[in-house]
Amino acid sequence: MTITANNWKNKKGTADRNCNCGSWKQHWINNSSKSWPSECSIYNCNNTATLGAHVINSNVSGEKIIPSCATCNKLEGEFSLKGGVTVVSANKSETCEK
């Protein structure tokens, strides 16, 4: 499934959320079946991806998790993702708590 790279935003108020995976980074790894990328998923950012960020997009259903750096995880407003970024559902009932 192809998902738009544009018009993403960080989902506010997710810092206290957890899942059975232990971290949102591990959640992304477990549910993407991919290796953790070395770089942040945000367009024009080359920082090291250190966490799984909760993101939303008005054109995409539900909250998603992407690999992100701590700086981009605090971005205000809309941003674009790099091409080919894998987004994983943050909905635990669809993923790690099935």
Rosetta blueprint (number, residue, H / E / L):
1 M L
2 T L
3 I L
4 T L
5 A L
6 N L
7 N L
8 W E
9 K E
10 N E
11 K L
12 K L
13 G L
14 T L
15 A L
16 D L
17 R L
18 N L
19 C L
20 N L
21 C L
22 G L
23 S L
24 W H
25 K H
26 Q H
27 H H
28 W H
29 I H
30 N H
31 N H
32 S H
33 S L
34 K L
35 S L
36 W L
37 P L
38 S L
39 E E
40 C L
41 S L
42 I E
43 Y L
44 N L
45 C L
46 N L
47 N L
48 T E
49 A L
50 T L
51 L E
52 G E
53 A E
54 H E
55 V E
56 I E
57 N E
58 S L
59 N L
60 V E
61 S E
62 G E
63 E E
64 K E
65 I E
66 I E
67 P E
68 S E
69 C L
70 A L
71 T L
72 C H
73 N H
74 K H
75 L L
76 E L
77 G L
78 E L
79 F E
80 S L
81 L E
82 K L
83 G L
84 G L
85 V L
86 T L
87 V L
88 V E
89 S E
90 A L
91 N L
92 K H
93 S H
94 E H
95 T L
96 C L
97 E L
98 K L
